[in-house]
Amino acid sequence: MAQHAQHRNNQQPSKQEDLKSHTRKLWVLATVPFIMVLGNSMLIPVLPKMMKVMHLSLFQVGLLITIFSIPAGIIIPFAGALSDHVGRRVIMTPALLVYGIAGLGAGISAWIIPHPYPWIMGFRLLQGIGAGGTYQLAMAVAGDMFQSEKRAGALGTLEAANGLGKVISPIAGSALALIVWFAPFFVYGLLSFPIAAGIWFLIKEPKNQKVEGGMSQYWKGLATTFKTKTGSILTTFLGGAVVLFVLFGVLSYLADILEKNFGYGEFTRGLVIAIPVLASAVMSYISGTVLQKRLAQWSRPIVVIGMGLIALAMVIEPFFATTNPYLAIGILVIQGIGTGSVLPSINPMSLRF
């Protein structure tokens, strides 16, 4: 009996130490979604300044957001498939380095090149490629480390970090732009390098997590999934794409309107833009964590209601966008609530078709 008691005492601290170790690793992983959301949101309040300095049209400056987002979306499934075979951190660490180096490249180009727009576009493209191999892999690592209820809490922590980044990023971007308009680009490098080091040296993936079989088996399985669930996949993909397209498009337009029509400076624009983003982040956190157990059951009505709120906001917004900033922001809060409810609900809905 004494030997058994001693054995239990020896085992208990080991479990506690493992839990503490996993918790520390989770906080390291949480920095990944935090920095990734800075990729676009931190630049939105600075777009009008960029448009002036580089003599760009609204369409051209908007491409700085698009050229980041498209390659990130394309890379995500490839990065996920490759990480199943070679490991998560082997993909995440170089991706973070590419993300940071591209940010520094964009900042240096803006600093020393007389006409930097093509260079910035190229580095933003590269930065988007790096972004595609990060956040979803951090979620996969968290899912590997934690089980059952603890897994839900871990994923909720990552979602909270993502939401925090969404709220802070426009304020941080506008504050940095007070120093110089291209200062936000340098932040990507300053943050991504230590995060990459933390992922590489601190995150030890559980053993036997690599998927057996070659990449050809993965693509065969993906092709089979598309054949059986083509409608649900395309519907949910299109829904998510439209929601994000509308969100970033409206926020970019709002930043321009706040400067031209109401004379708001960079920092004030950042504070204003953070309001609907905060509404989206809070709703996304509620949908993804508080309602997680019932999210699969409620996903379809949540998506329909959320899309309805976005559509309603888009119908009403043009009447107030250029005349009353307070009503315009209030309407955008409705859009933010709709966006935050739709995005976490799309994934479980796609599995039920």
N, C-alpha and C positions, 0 to 999 in steps of 0.2 A: 504493500500500500504506500509506504513511504517513498519507494522508488517511483511508483506511478505518479504520486503527487509532485515529486521533484521533476519528473519528465514533463508534466503539464506546466510547471512553473518555467521550465526552460523553453517550452514551446510558445507560451503566451507572449513574452517579450519579442520573440521573432515575428509573430503576426503583427504586433503593434508597430514594430520597426518597419515591416513591409508596408503597412498602411501609411505611416508617416512618409516613407520614401515615395510611395505612389502619389501622395498629396503634394509633395514638393515637385514631382515630375509634372503633375497636373497644372501647377501654376506656371511652370516653364512652357507647357503646351498652350496655356491660355494666352501667352504673349503672341502666338502665331495668328489667331483670328483678329487679335487687337491690331497688329501692324498691317494685316492684309486689308482691313476695311479702310485704312488710311489711303490706300492706293488711289481711290477716286474722290472720296468725300473731302479729303483735306484740300483738294485743288479747286473744288466748286466755287467757294467764295472768292477765289483769286482769279477766276477766269476773266472777269471784266478787265482787271489790271493787265493780264497777259494779252488780251485783245488789243488794248491801247499800245502797250510797249512794242509788241511784235507786228502791229498794224494788220490784224487779222479780222476776218468776218466772224459773226456768231457761229456760223457753220464750221469754219476752220478750227476755232477754239474748242468747239464741242467734240471734234474728232480726237482731241487729246484724251477724252474719257472713253470714246468708242474703241480706239486703237489699243487701249489697255484691256478692255473687258472682253473683246472677241477672242483674242488668243488665249486668255485665261480660261474661258469656257471650253475652248477646243482641247486644251492640254489636259484638263481635269480627268477625263476617262482614261487617257493614255498613261498619265502619272499613276492613277489608281491601279491600273492593270500591272504596270511594271513594278510597283511597290509590293504587290502580292508575291512577287518572285524574288526580288532582291532586297526587300526590307523597306520600311517606311522612312527611317532617318537617312538612308542612302539617297533617297529622292528629295526629302525635305531640306536637308542641309545645303546641297548645291542650289536648289531652287531659291532658298532665302538669300544666298550669296548673289545669285543672278539678279534677284529683285533689288538688293541694295546697291550693287554695282551699277545697274541701269539707272537707278535714281540719282546716284552721284554723277553719272555720265550726263544725264539731262541737266542737272544743276551746273556742272562745269561748262557745258555747251552754252547755256544761257548766260553764263558769266563772261566767257572769253570770245565767243563767236558773234560777229556783228548781226548775222541773220540766222538765229539758232533754230527756227521752227522745224525745218526738216530733220535736224539732229535730235531735237526733243521728241519728235514723233517716232523716230527710229528707236530711241532708248525707251520710250513708253511701250512700244511693241515688245521689246525684249523684257521689260519689266512685267508685262502681262503674262508672258511665257513663264517667267519665274513664279508668278502668283498662282498659276494653275497647279503647281505641285506642293501646295502648302496646307491650306485650311482643312480640306477634306481628309488629308492624311493625318492631321492632328486629331481629328475626330475618330479616325480608325484606330490610332494608337491608344486613345482614351478608352475606346470600346474593348480593345485587347487587354488593357490593364485592369479594368473594373468589371464586375459582374453584377447582374440583377439590378437591385435598387441603387447600388452605388454607381453603376454605369449611367443610369438616368441622371444622377446628381452630377457626375463628371461631365456629361454632355451639356447639362444645364450651365455648368461653370464656363464652358467654352462659349456657349451662346451669350452668357452675361458679358464675357470679355468682348465678344463681337459687338454687342449692343453698346457697351461703354465706349468702344472705339468709334462707333457711328456718331455718338453724341459729342465726343471730344474733338473729333477730326475737323469739322468745319471751324470750330473756335480756334483750335491750334493752328490751322492753315491760315486763317485771317490774321492771327496774332503774329505769326512768322512773317507774313507778307508786309507787316509794318516795318520790318528790318530791310528786306529787299524781296521783290516779287518771286524770285526763284528759290528762296530759302527753304520752302517745304520739300523740294527735291532732295536736299542734303539730309533731311531727317530720315528718309528711307534707308540710307546707308548707315547712319549712326545707330539706328535701332536694329536693323536686320543682322548686322555682323555679330553682335553679342548674343542675339537670339539664336542664330545659326550655331554658334559655339555651344550654347546651352543645350540645344537639341542633340548635337553630336556627342558631347561628353557626359551628359546627365541622363539622357533617355536611353534606357536599355530595354529593347523590345523583348516581350516574352518569347521563349523558345517554342519551336514547332508552330510558328504562326505563318510561315511561308506556304504558299499554295503549291501543291504538287502538280506537275504537268507543265507543258510549255505554253508560250503565248498563243500558239495556234488553237489550243483548247479553249483559252479565254475568249478568243474572237468567235469561235464556233458557238460557244455558250451565249455570247452577246447577240450573234445573228439569230439564234433560236428565240431569245427573249424578244427581239424586235419582231419576229414573225408572229409570235403569239400575243404580244401586247403593243403592237404598233400604234394603235389608236390612243391608248392611255399614255404612252411615252410621248408621242407628239403633242397631245393635248396639254399635258403637264409642262412639257418643255416650252411650248408656245406661251402658256399662261405665265410661267415664271419670267420668260424673256420680256413679255409685254409689260408686266408689273415693274420690272427693273428699268426697262426702257422709259416708261412714263415717269418713274420716280426721278431718275437722274436727268432726264430731259427737262422736266418741270423745275427742278432745283437749279439747273444751269440757267434756264430762262429767268427764274426768279432772281438770281444773283445779278443778272444784267439789268432787270427792271428796277431793282432796289437802288442801283447806282444811277441809272439814267433818269428815272422818273422821280425818285425820292431823295437822291443825293446821299445815300448811306455809304459810309466808308467801309474799308475792308473788315475791320473788327466787328462793326455793327452788323454787317452782312453775315458774318460767321455766326453770331449769336442768333440772328433771326432764322437762318437756315437750320440751326441746331434744333429748333422747336419742333417742326414736323418730323425730323429725323429721330428725336427723342420719343415722340409718339409711336413711330414705327418700331423702335428698339424695344420699348416697354411691351407693346402688343406682341411682338415676336417672342420675347422672353416668356410672356404668359402662355402663349400658344404652344411653345416648344417645351416648357417645363411644367408649369402648374396644371395644364390640361393634357399632359403627355399621355396619361393612361387612357384617356377617352378621345385622344386626337384622331386615331384611326377611324373611330365610329363617327365622329363629328366632322371629319375633314371636308366632305363634300359640301354640306351647308355652310361651313366656315368660309370655304373658298368662294362660293356663290355670293355670300353676304359681303365678303371683302372686296371682290371684284365690283359688286354693285356700289359700294362706298367710293371706290376709285373712279368709276364711271360718273357717279353723281358729282364728285368733286371736280372732275374735268369739264363737266357741262356748266357748272356754276362759276368756276374760277375765272374764265375770260371776262366776266362782267365786273370783276373787282381787282384783277391783277394790276392794272395800271392806274387805278383810281383810289383804292382804299387798302393800304398795306395790312391793316389789322384784320379786316375781313378776309383778305387773301391768305394770310397765315392761318387763320381759323379754318378755312376750307382745306388748306394743305394738311392741317392736323387730321382732318377726316380722311384724307388720302393716305396719310402715314399710318393711321389705324388699320385701314384696309390693306395696305401693303404688308404691315407686320403680321396680320392674321393669315394672309394668303400664303406667304413663302414657307413657313414651317408646316403647313397643312398639305402642300402639294405632294411631297414624297410618299406619305402613307396612302394618299388617295390613289396614286399611280399603281400601287400594289393591289388595289381592290378591284380594278376593272377586270 
